[in-house]
């Protein structure tokens, strides 16, 4: 037979589980937001580099591809096929 104390303990356990899942969700949301911010920064850098490169005379598409591949912008946030030449 459950006593009042047992019911209180069960409610505390449930509350702790909910609180833990809320913290985990918040942390996951923060990670996603940080990744979005980094991606936006990388896209902005890519756009600036692309504009800067095209101010110069483009001789061949492979030159442009080499320029983009060697830029610091291509990492886990921005795949190499982002800019189609």
Buried (B, 14 or more C-beta within 10 A) or exposed (E): EEEEEEEEEEEEEEEEEEEEEEEEEEEEEEEEEEEEEBEEEBBEBBEEBBEEBEEEEEEEEEBBEEBBEEBEBBEEBBEEEEBEE
